[in-house]
Amino acid sequence: MTPSAPAVPPATPAAEQPRNPLHGLTLEAIVTALAQHYGWDELGQRIPLRCFTADPSVKSSLKFLRKTPWAREKVEGLYLFMLRERRRAGTGPKAP
């Protein structure tokens, strides 16, 4: 008899991550929100990546960020910072 493979836990439903502001957001939504909030010039200054400084677009940024985990972490971190800034200023979404 062969041993059975360990059970894989089911995917985490949204209800189990109510305080995670990144849960359910696509990378495209994050990059678009950052570009709208900061503009490409300031975004390129805050995170000096060629996809933000040399002929920037959402499409080219997504292509690079999907292949580069460290850069994606920087973008997600800046997005979280932007949310905190908005919350402090009273212009962003309120926490549930």
Summary of the structure (lengths in Angstrom):
residues: 96
radius of gyration: 17.3
end to end distance: 50.9
largest distance: 63.4
contacts: 198
relative contact order: 0.13
helix: 60%
strand: 0%
